[in-house]
């Protein structure tokens, strides 16, 4: 298998000098970043190297270089390849002598020995190159590949259809029947894949019955239909279905070529475009399956097309724009420079998340400031209240229990060993037996690469329990009126009698009773109200806590938002604690 190991692009469109080093252990390289930073230019440069697109000096030479001139102003694209133990370095330089008839010159080395241009061309012809643009979808070009003789040999050479191929070439009158059989066979293989996306989807081909040419005419005249309830041509479908059909057919072609020993390289510009998340996931799975034998490069705005747990071969781009004056042209021009962000740094990781919309629970990422809490319920409660009160957004990290916090800190301390700036971790423990034990085990001096601040969650009154050992959890921090209301709603759903406000707050106002936790109070009152049936539900269980949290939905809930604002004056310590965490 021929693989690309490294790519260097100089002076091509917005790219002045960009180098991508490819990890050979993963065959998918993903180029991401905000809009208009030059992601597609990377794919275009690779496609230009393989002669898949044409060179246009007015567009492809950087605007700044066109204004300033100079000797180094033309694009140079260098790719390092590996084929078994052989290593190649091949450059395509568009700075050619005036007398040259060619737009470019090749220069190459194999295992330290110079290559002739003929040897370079022979090597590159070993590679089947595919570039699927996000626009300019060409179905005639794809159909041309399907009816190409080489593909016939691979797809049907050892089947009953090999004889049909000979009849097609010998007798064009019978070509329509043979081609239709070939394409129908392909349809049978592709349509089950389509049905994974939507049960009533599929494809079909209409071969014209009257034609004078063989492949050229066929590729333009064969009508491609997407099968659904309407049976209409592909051009009448939405952009998403057209793009999906185009990608799937090319994946099928590449799969067959690679299975028969061909070296394939595939570029897809924004495979996620026009597709909703469900279809994106299925398409990503198909791309992953193909990558076992094919090297693939994609650009994307979707986190679904990135392995966020390894971040292998993920290249995050950004763009610098600077106005510069050219004395030669006597005018200003835009100096664009696409560059690679180092996301091993904290700020770079934050840009990856912002670019792709990755939420904090997608992977254990590090931001400059982080808040570690015991569970996902803590994340939901605290992040919601931070937003209600207008505090800055935080990178919350749920530990999955107090006992896991120490191990997480060890992981983050190791991960941050090469960071220039130490990441900051604010840890909020429950003030219960497990929380206090975990709190004591976290020693700040054991983690030299990170900064640590640790504290306990408070109850809504910020009660001082320093003289004894309470059982205070995140539910005790939330306004008790809200906890009572949600808990009673759960009782109602189970056809149990509700706990009265009077009984609840009589007990909750007592510090010695509140010491055991708000859910202990509610559970005892619930049992007293419901006799034996009350024992069917244990309100201090993890499942009950999860049910309360699920109902705590502030976003877009104006009634709950207003209630929180009203309760703020009654329980000011809640907001003060949030402010304390923010400023710690």
C-alpha positions as CSV (number, residue, x, y, z in Angstrom):
1,X,0.0,0.0,0.0
2,X,1.3,3.4,-0.9
3,X,0.7,6.0,1.9
4,X,1.2,9.7,2.2
5,X,3.5,10.4,5.2
6,X,3.9,14.1,5.0
7,X,2.6,17.1,2.9
8,X,4.1,20.5,2.5
9,X,2.3,23.3,0.7
10,X,3.9,26.6,-0.2
11,X,2.4,29.6,-1.8
12,X,-0.9,28.2,-2.8
13,X,-3.9,30.5,-2.5
14,X,-4.2,31.3,1.3
15,X,-1.4,28.9,2.2
16,X,2.1,30.4,2.5
17,X,3.8,27.5,4.2
18,X,1.9,24.6,5.7
19,X,3.2,21.2,6.7
20,X,1.0,18.2,7.7
21,X,2.7,15.2,9.3
22,X,0.6,12.1,9.0
23,X,0.4,9.4,11.7
24,X,0.7,6.1,9.9
25,X,-1.3,4.3,12.5
26,X,-4.6,5.9,11.3
27,X,-5.7,6.2,7.7
28,X,-8.1,9.1,8.0
29,X,-6.8,12.6,8.2
30,X,-9.3,15.3,9.2
31,X,-8.8,19.0,8.4
32,X,-11.1,21.3,10.5
33,X,-11.4,24.9,11.5
34,X,-13.9,27.8,11.2
35,X,-15.3,28.9,7.8
36,X,-12.9,30.4,5.2
37,X,-9.6,29.5,6.9
38,X,-8.3,27.4,3.9
39,X,-9.4,23.9,4.7
40,X,-10.5,23.2,1.1
41,X,-7.3,24.8,-0.2
42,X,-5.4,21.9,1.4
43,X,-7.4,19.4,-0.5
44,X,-7.2,21.5,-3.7
45,X,-3.4,21.6,-3.4
46,X,-3.2,17.8,-3.0
47,X,-5.6,17.4,-6.0
48,X,-3.4,19.8,-8.0
49,X,-0.4,17.7,-7.2
50,X,-2.2,14.6,-8.7
51,X,-3.4,16.6,-11.8
52,X,-7.0,16.2,-10.7
53,X,-7.7,19.9,-11.1
54,X,-6.1,22.5,-13.4
55,X,-3.7,25.2,-12.3
56,X,-5.0,28.8,-12.6
57,X,-2.2,31.3,-11.9
58,X,-4.6,34.2,-11.2
59,X,-6.3,32.2,-8.4
60,X,-3.8,29.7,-7.2
61,X,-0.9,32.1,-6.7
62,X,-1.4,34.0,-3.4
63,X,-2.7,37.5,-3.9
64,X,0.2,39.0,-1.9
65,X,2.7,37.3,-4.2
66,X,1.0,38.6,-7.3
67,X,1.4,42.1,-5.9
68,X,5.0,41.9,-4.6
69,X,6.5,39.6,-7.2
70,X,9.9,38.2,-6.3
71,X,11.6,34.9,-7.1
72,X,9.6,32.8,-4.7
73,X,6.0,33.5,-5.7
74,X,4.8,30.3,-7.4
75,X,3.2,27.3,-5.7
76,X,5.3,24.3,-4.6
77,X,3.7,21.2,-3.3
78,X,5.8,18.4,-1.8
79,X,4.5,15.0,-0.7
80,X,6.4,12.3,1.1
81,X,5.2,8.8,0.3
82,X,6.0,5.3,1.7
83,X,5.6,2.1,-0.3
84,X,6.8,-0.8,1.8
85,X,10.4,0.0,2.8
86,X,10.8,2.5,0.0
87,X,10.5,6.2,0.8
88,X,9.7,8.9,-1.8
89,X,9.9,12.7,-1.7
90,X,8.3,14.3,-4.7
91,X,7.8,18.0,-5.3
92,X,5.7,19.7,-7.9
93,X,7.0,23.2,-8.6
94,X,5.1,25.8,-10.7
95,X,8.1,28.1,-11.0
96,X,9.1,27.0,-14.5
97,X,11.5,28.6,-17.1
98,X,9.9,31.0,-19.6
99,X,10.8,28.7,-22.5
100,X,9.1,25.7,-20.8
101,X,5.9,24.4,-22.4
102,X,4.8,22.9,-19.0
103,X,3.2,24.7,-16.1
104,X,5.2,22.7,-13.6
105,X,8.3,20.7,-13.0
106,X,8.6,17.5,-11.0
107,X,11.5,16.8,-8.7
108,X,11.9,13.6,-6.6
109,X,14.0,11.4,-4.5
110,X,13.6,7.6,-3.8
111,X,15.6,6.3,-0.8
112,X,18.1,9.2,-1.2
113,X,18.5,8.7,-4.9
114,X,17.3,11.3,-7.4
115,X,14.4,10.3,-9.7
116,X,13.8,11.3,-13.3
117,X,10.5,12.9,-14.2
118,X,9.6,9.8,-16.1
119,X,10.2,7.7,-13.0
120,X,8.1,10.1,-10.9
121,X,5.2,9.8,-13.4
122,X,5.4,6.0,-13.4
123,X,5.3,6.0,-9.6
124,X,2.3,8.4,-9.4
125,X,0.4,6.3,-12.0
126,X,0.3,3.5,-9.4
127,X,-2.1,5.6,-7.4
128,X,-5.8,5.8,-8.1
129,X,-6.7,9.3,-6.9
130,X,-10.3,10.5,-6.1
131,X,-11.3,14.1,-5.2
132,X,-14.9,14.6,-4.2
133,X,-15.7,18.3,-4.0
134,X,-18.5,19.7,-1.9
135,X,-19.8,21.4,-5.0
136,X,-19.5,20.6,-8.7
137,X,-20.7,17.0,-8.3
138,X,-20.2,15.2,-11.5
139,X,-22.3,12.1,-12.1
140,X,-21.2,11.7,-15.7
141,X,-17.6,11.4,-14.5
142,X,-18.6,8.8,-11.9
143,X,-20.6,6.8,-14.4
144,X,-17.6,7.0,-16.7
145,X,-15.5,5.3,-14.0
146,X,-18.2,2.6,-13.6
147,X,-18.2,1.7,-17.3
148,X,-14.4,2.0,-17.7
149,X,-12.8,-1.2,-19.0
150,X,-10.4,-1.5,-16.0
151,X,-13.3,-1.3,-13.6
152,X,-15.2,-3.9,-15.7
153,X,-12.2,-6.3,-15.4
154,X,-12.2,-5.9,-11.6
155,X,-15.9,-5.9,-11.0
156,X,-17.1,-8.6,-13.5
157,X,-14.0,-10.2,-15.0
158,X,-14.6,-13.5,-13.3
159,X,-18.4,-13.6,-13.5
160,X,-20.9,-14.4,-16.2
161,X,-20.8,-10.7,-17.2
162,X,-17.3,-10.9,-18.6
163,X,-18.8,-12.4,-21.8
164,X,-21.3,-9.5,-21.8
165,X,-18.4,-7.1,-21.8
166,X,-17.0,-8.6,-24.9
167,X,-20.4,-8.5,-26.7
168,X,-20.6,-4.8,-25.7
169,X,-17.3,-4.0,-27.4
170,X,-18.0,-6.2,-30.4
171,X,-21.5,-5.2,-31.1
172,X,-22.7,-1.7,-30.0
173,X,-26.2,-2.6,-30.8
174,X,-26.3,-5.0,-27.9
175,X,-24.4,-2.6,-25.6
176,X,-27.5,-1.2,-24.0
177,X,-28.5,-4.6,-22.6
178,X,-25.0,-5.5,-21.4
179,X,-24.4,-2.1,-19.7
180,X,-27.8,-2.2,-18.1
181,X,-27.0,-5.7,-16.7
182,X,-23.7,-4.5,-15.4
183,X,-25.2,-1.4,-13.7
184,X,-28.1,-3.4,-12.4
185,X,-25.6,-5.7,-10.7
186,X,-24.0,-2.7,-9.1
187,X,-27.4,-1.4,-8.0
188,X,-28.0,-4.7,-6.2
189,X,-24.9,-4.2,-4.1
190,X,-25.3,-0.5,-3.4
191,X,-29.0,-0.4,-2.5
192,X,-28.7,-2.4,0.7
193,X,-26.2,0.3,1.9
194,X,-28.7,3.0,0.9
195,X,-31.4,1.3,3.0
196,X,-29.2,1.8,6.1
197,X,-29.8,5.5,5.6
198,X,-33.5,5.3,4.7
199,X,-35.5,2.2,4.1
200,X,-37.2,3.3,0.9
201,X,-34.1,4.8,-0.7
202,X,-32.1,3.3,-3.5
203,X,-30.5,4.1,-6.9
204,X,-31.2,3.1,-10.5
205,X,-29.6,3.7,-13.9
206,X,-31.3,4.3,-17.3
207,X,-29.1,3.4,-20.2
208,X,-30.2,5.0,-23.6
209,X,-31.2,2.6,-26.3
210,X,-29.9,4.8,-29.2
211,X,-26.2,6.0,-29.2
212,X,-23.2,6.0,-31.6
213,X,-20.3,6.2,-29.2
214,X,-19.3,3.7,-26.4
215,X,-18.0,5.1,-23.1
216,X,-17.9,8.8,-23.8
217,X,-21.5,9.0,-24.8
218,X,-22.7,6.5,-22.2
219,X,-21.2,8.5,-19.3
220,X,-23.2,11.6,-20.4
221,X,-26.4,9.9,-21.5
222,X,-27.0,7.4,-18.8
223,X,-29.6,8.8,-16.5
224,X,-29.1,8.4,-12.8
225,X,-32.2,8.1,-10.6
226,X,-32.5,8.0,-6.9
227,X,-35.2,5.4,-6.0
228,X,-37.8,6.6,-3.5
229,X,-41.5,7.1,-3.6
230,X,-41.2,9.5,-6.6
231,X,-38.8,7.6,-9.0
232,X,-37.5,11.0,-10.2
233,X,-34.0,11.9,-11.6
234,X,-31.2,12.7,-9.2
235,X,-31.1,16.3,-10.3
236,X,-34.6,16.8,-8.8
237,X,-33.5,15.7,-5.4
238,X,-32.2,17.7,-2.5
239,X,-28.5,18.5,-2.3
240,X,-28.1,16.1,0.6
241,X,-29.3,13.1,-1.3
242,X,-27.4,14.0,-4.4
243,X,-24.2,14.4,-2.4
244,X,-24.8,11.1,-0.5
245,X,-25.4,9.2,-3.7
246,X,-22.3,10.6,-5.3
247,X,-20.1,9.7,-2.2
248,X,-21.5,6.2,-1.8
249,X,-21.0,5.2,-5.5
250,X,-17.4,6.5,-5.3
251,X,-16.8,4.6,-2.1
252,X,-18.0,1.4,-3.8
253,X,-15.7,2.0,-6.8
254,X,-12.7,2.6,-4.5
255,X,-13.6,-0.4,-2.4
256,X,-13.5,-2.7,-5.4
257,X,-10.2,-1.1,-6.7
258,X,-8.5,-1.5,-3.3
259,X,-9.7,-5.1,-2.8
260,X,-7.9,-5.9,-6.1
261,X,-4.6,-4.4,-5.1
262,X,-5.0,-0.9,-6.4
263,X,-3.4,2.0,-4.3
264,X,-6.2,4.4,-3.7
265,X,-6.2,7.9,-2.1
266,X,-9.5,9.6,-1.4
267,X,-10.2,13.3,-0.7
268,X,-13.7,14.4,0.4
269,X,-14.5,18.0,1.0
270,X,-17.1,18.3,3.8
271,X,-18.8,14.9,3.7
272,X,-21.1,16.2,6.4
273,X,-22.6,19.0,4.3
274,X,-26.3,18.9,3.7
275,X,-26.7,15.7,5.9
276,X,-28.4,15.6,9.3
277,X,-26.5,13.9,12.2
278,X,-28.1,10.5,11.8
279,X,-26.9,10.2,8.2
280,X,-23.5,11.6,9.1
281,X,-23.0,8.8,11.6
282,X,-23.8,6.1,9.0
283,X,-21.6,7.7,6.3
284,X,-18.7,8.1,8.8
285,X,-19.0,4.4,9.5
286,X,-18.7,3.6,5.8
287,X,-15.7,5.8,5.5
288,X,-14.1,4.1,8.5
289,X,-14.7,0.7,6.9
290,X,-13.0,1.8,3.7
291,X,-10.0,3.3,5.5
292,X,-8.7,-0.1,6.4
293,X,-7.2,-0.3,2.9
294,X,-7.5,3.3,1.7
295,X,-5.9,6.6,2.9
296,X,-8.6,9.2,3.2
297,X,-8.4,13.0,3.7
298,X,-11.5,15.0,4.6
299,X,-12.5,18.5,5.7
300,X,-15.3,18.9,8.1
301,X,-17.3,21.2,10.5
302,X,-18.8,18.1,12.2
303,X,-17.4,16.5,15.3
304,X,-19.0,13.2,14.1
305,X,-16.2,12.9,11.5
306,X,-13.5,13.2,14.1
307,X,-12.1,10.6,16.5
308,X,-12.4,12.9,19.5
309,X,-11.0,10.2,21.8
310,X,-7.6,9.9,20.0
311,X,-7.4,13.1,17.9
312,X,-5.1,11.3,15.5
313,X,-4.4,13.1,12.3
314,X,-6.7,16.0,13.2
315,X,-5.4,19.2,11.8
316,X,-7.0,22.4,13.1
317,X,-6.5,25.4,10.8
318,X,-6.8,29.2,11.3
319,X,-6.2,32.2,9.2
320,X,-4.2,35.4,9.6
321,X,-5.3,38.4,7.5
322,X,-3.1,41.4,7.2
323,X,-3.3,44.5,4.9
324,X,0.1,45.2,3.2
325,X,1.1,47.9,0.8
326,X,2.9,47.1,-2.4
327,X,5.2,49.8,-3.8
328,X,5.5,48.0,-7.1
329,X,1.7,48.0,-7.6
330,X,1.1,51.2,-5.5
331,X,-1.9,49.6,-3.7
332,X,-2.8,47.5,-0.7
333,X,-3.5,43.8,-0.8
334,X,-4.6,41.2,1.6
335,X,-1.8,39.0,3.0
336,X,-3.6,35.7,3.9
337,X,-1.8,33.0,5.8
338,X,-3.5,29.7,6.7
339,X,-1.7,28.1,9.6
340,X,-1.8,25.0,11.8
341,X,-2.9,25.4,15.4
342,X,-1.1,23.3,18.1
343,X,-4.0,21.8,20.0
344,X,-1.7,20.1,22.5
345,X,-1.8,23.6,24.1
346,X,-4.8,24.5,26.2
347,X,-5.8,27.3,23.9
348,X,-5.6,25.1,20.9
349,X,-7.8,22.4,22.5
350,X,-10.4,25.1,23.2
351,X,-10.3,26.2,19.6
352,X,-10.9,22.6,18.5
353,X,-14.0,22.4,20.8
354,X,-15.3,25.8,19.6
355,X,-14.8,24.9,16.0
356,X,-16.6,21.6,16.1
357,X,-19.1,22.3,18.8
358,X,-17.7,19.6,21.0
359,X,-19.2,19.6,24.5
360,X,-17.2,19.0,27.6
361,X,-18.5,15.4,28.0
362,X,-17.4,14.4,24.6
363,X,-13.9,13.6,25.9
364,X,-11.6,14.5,28.8
365,X,-10.4,17.8,27.4
366,X,-8.5,20.4,29.3
367,X,-9.3,24.1,29.2
368,X,-7.4,26.9,30.9
369,X,-9.9,26.8,33.7
370,X,-11.8,23.6,34.6
371,X,-14.3,22.5,37.2
372,X,-14.3,18.9,38.4
373,X,-17.5,17.6,40.1
374,X,-18.5,14.2,41.2
375,X,-21.3,13.4,38.8
376,X,-23.2,14.5,35.6
377,X,-26.1,15.7,37.7
378,X,-23.7,18.2,39.4
379,X,-22.7,19.4,35.9
380,X,-26.3,20.0,34.8
381,X,-27.3,21.8,38.0
382,X,-24.2,24.0,38.3
383,X,-23.8,24.9,34.6
384,X,-27.5,25.8,34.4
385,X,-27.3,28.1,37.4
386,X,-24.1,29.7,36.1
387,X,-25.9,30.6,32.9
388,X,-29.0,31.9,34.7
389,X,-26.9,34.3,36.8
390,X,-24.7,35.4,33.8
391,X,-21.4,34.0,35.0
392,X,-18.8,32.9,32.5
393,X,-19.1,29.5,30.9
394,X,-17.0,26.7,32.4
395,X,-15.4,23.5,31.3
396,X,-17.1,21.0,33.6
397,X,-15.6,17.5,34.0
398,X,-17.8,14.9,35.7
399,X,-15.6,12.4,37.6
400,X,-18.1,9.6,38.0
401,X,-17.8,9.6,41.7
402,X,-15.5,11.2,44.4
403,X,-13.2,8.2,44.4
404,X,-12.3,8.8,40.7
405,X,-11.1,12.4,41.2
406,X,-7.6,11.5,42.3
407,X,-7.0,9.4,39.2
408,X,-8.4,12.0,37.0
409,X,-6.0,14.6,38.4
410,X,-3.1,12.2,37.8
411,X,-4.2,11.9,34.2
412,X,-4.5,15.6,33.7
413,X,-1.2,16.3,35.4
414,X,0.5,13.9,33.0
415,X,-1.3,15.4,30.0
416,X,-0.2,18.9,31.0
417,X,3.5,18.2,31.5
418,X,4.5,20.0,28.3
419,X,2.0,22.9,28.6
420,X,3.5,26.3,28.8
421,X,0.7,27.6,31.1
422,X,-0.6,25.4,33.9
423,X,-4.3,24.5,33.6
424,X,-6.4,25.3,36.6
425,X,-8.7,22.7,38.2
426,X,-11.4,23.8,40.7
427,X,-12.8,20.7,42.5
428,X,-16.2,20.6,44.2
429,X,-16.6,17.6,46.5
430,X,-19.8,16.5,48.2
431,X,-19.7,17.1,52.0
432,X,-20.4,13.4,52.8
433,X,-18.3,10.5,53.9
434,X,-16.9,9.7,50.4
435,X,-16.4,13.3,49.5
436,X,-14.5,14.1,52.6
437,X,-12.3,11.1,52.2
438,X,-11.5,12.0,48.6
439,X,-10.9,15.6,49.6
440,X,-8.2,14.6,52.1
441,X,-6.4,12.4,49.5
442,X,-6.0,15.2,47.0
443,X,-2.6,16.9,47.9
444,X,-1.8,19.9,45.7
445,X,1.9,19.3,45.7
446,X,1.5,15.9,44.1
447,X,0.4,17.5,40.8
448,X,3.2,20.0,39.8
449,X,1.9,20.5,36.2
450,X,-1.6,21.8,37.2
451,X,-3.1,24.3,39.7
452,X,-5.7,23.0,42.1
453,X,-8.4,24.6,44.2
454,X,-10.7,22.3,46.2
455,X,-13.8,23.0,48.2
456,X,-17.1,21.3,49.4
457,X,-20.5,21.9,48.0
458,X,-22.7,23.9,50.5
459,X,-26.4,23.6,51.3
460,X,-28.6,26.5,50.2
461,X,-28.0,28.3,53.5
462,X,-24.2,27.7,53.6
463,X,-24.7,26.1,57.0
464,X,-21.6,25.7,59.1
465,X,-21.2,21.9,59.7
466,X,-17.5,22.1,60.7
467,X,-18.2,20.6,64.1
468,X,-19.8,17.4,62.8
469,X,-20.1,15.2,59.7
470,X,-23.0,16.0,57.5
471,X,-24.4,14.4,54.4
472,X,-24.6,17.4,52.0
473,X,-24.8,16.7,48.3
474,X,-25.6,18.7,45.2
475,X,-29.4,18.4,45.8
476,X,-28.9,20.3,49.1
477,X,-27.4,23.2,47.2
478,X,-30.4,23.6,44.9
479,X,-33.3,25.7,46.1
480,X,-35.5,23.4,48.3
481,X,-38.7,24.7,46.9
482,X,-37.6,23.3,43.5
483,X,-36.4,20.0,44.9
484,X,-39.7,19.6,46.8
485,X,-41.9,20.4,43.7
486,X,-40.0,18.0,41.4
487,X,-40.0,15.3,44.0
488,X,-43.7,15.6,44.6
489,X,-44.4,15.4,40.9
490,X,-42.6,12.0,40.9
491,X,-44.8,10.9,43.7
492,X,-47.9,12.0,41.8
493,X,-46.8,9.9,38.8
494,X,-46.5,6.9,41.1
495,X,-49.9,7.6,42.6
496,X,-48.4,8.3,46.0
497,X,-49.5,11.1,48.3
498,X,-47.4,14.3,48.2
499,X,-45.4,15.8,51.0
500,X,-46.9,19.1,52.2
501,X,-44.9,22.4,52.1
502,X,-45.6,23.0,55.8
503,X,-44.2,19.6,56.9
504,X,-41.2,19.8,54.6
505,X,-40.0,23.3,55.6
506,X,-40.7,22.7,59.3
507,X,-38.1,19.9,59.2
508,X,-35.8,21.6,56.6
509,X,-35.5,24.8,58.7
510,X,-34.0,22.7,61.5
511,X,-30.2,22.6,61.2
512,X,-29.8,19.3,63.0
513,X,-32.3,17.7,60.7
514,X,-31.0,19.3,57.6
515,X,-27.6,17.9,58.5
516,X,-28.7,14.5,57.0
517,X,-29.7,16.0,53.6
518,X,-32.7,17.3,51.9
519,X,-33.6,13.9,50.3
520,X,-33.5,12.2,53.7
521,X,-36.0,14.7,54.9
522,X,-38.3,14.1,51.9
523,X,-38.0,10.3,52.1
524,X,-39.0,10.2,55.7
525,X,-42.0,12.5,55.2
526,X,-43.0,10.5,52.1
527,X,-43.0,7.3,54.1
528,X,-45.1,8.8,56.8
529,X,-47.7,10.0,54.2
530,X,-48.0,6.7,52.3
531,X,-47.8,3.9,54.9
532,X,-46.5,0.7,53.3
533,X,-46.6,2.0,49.7
534,X,-44.1,4.7,50.6
535,X,-41.4,2.0,50.9
536,X,-41.8,1.3,47.2
537,X,-39.7,4.4,46.4
538,X,-36.4,5.2,48.0
539,X,-35.8,8.9,47.5
540,X,-32.1,8.8,48.4
541,X,-31.3,6.4,45.6
542,X,-29.2,7.3,42.6
543,X,-32.2,6.7,40.3
544,X,-34.4,9.1,42.2
545,X,-31.6,11.7,42.0
546,X,-31.3,11.2,38.3
547,X,-35.1,11.6,37.9
548,X,-35.0,15.0,39.8
549,X,-32.1,16.2,37.6
550,X,-33.9,15.2,34.4
551,X,-36.8,17.5,35.3
552,X,-34.4,20.4,36.2
553,X,-34.6,22.0,32.7
554,X,-34.0,25.7,32.9
555,X,-33.3,26.5,29.2
556,X,-36.4,28.1,27.7
557,X,-38.5,27.4,30.9
558,X,-39.5,31.0,31.9
559,X,-41.5,29.8,34.9
560,X,-38.4,28.0,36.4
561,X,-36.2,31.0,35.5
562,X,-38.5,33.4,37.3
563,X,-38.8,31.1,40.3
564,X,-35.0,31.0,40.6
565,X,-34.7,34.8,40.4
566,X,-37.3,35.1,43.2
567,X,-35.6,32.5,45.4
568,X,-32.3,34.2,45.0
569,X,-33.2,36.8,47.6
570,X,-34.3,34.1,50.0
571,X,-31.2,32.0,49.5
572,X,-28.4,34.5,48.5
573,X,-25.7,32.0,49.5
574,X,-26.4,30.0,46.3
575,X,-25.3,32.8,44.0
576,X,-22.5,33.7,46.4
577,X,-21.1,30.2,46.1
578,X,-21.2,30.4,42.3
579,X,-19.4,33.7,42.4
580,X,-16.8,32.3,44.8
581,X,-16.1,29.4,42.4
582,X,-15.9,31.8,39.4
583,X,-13.3,34.0,41.2
584,X,-11.4,31.3,43.0
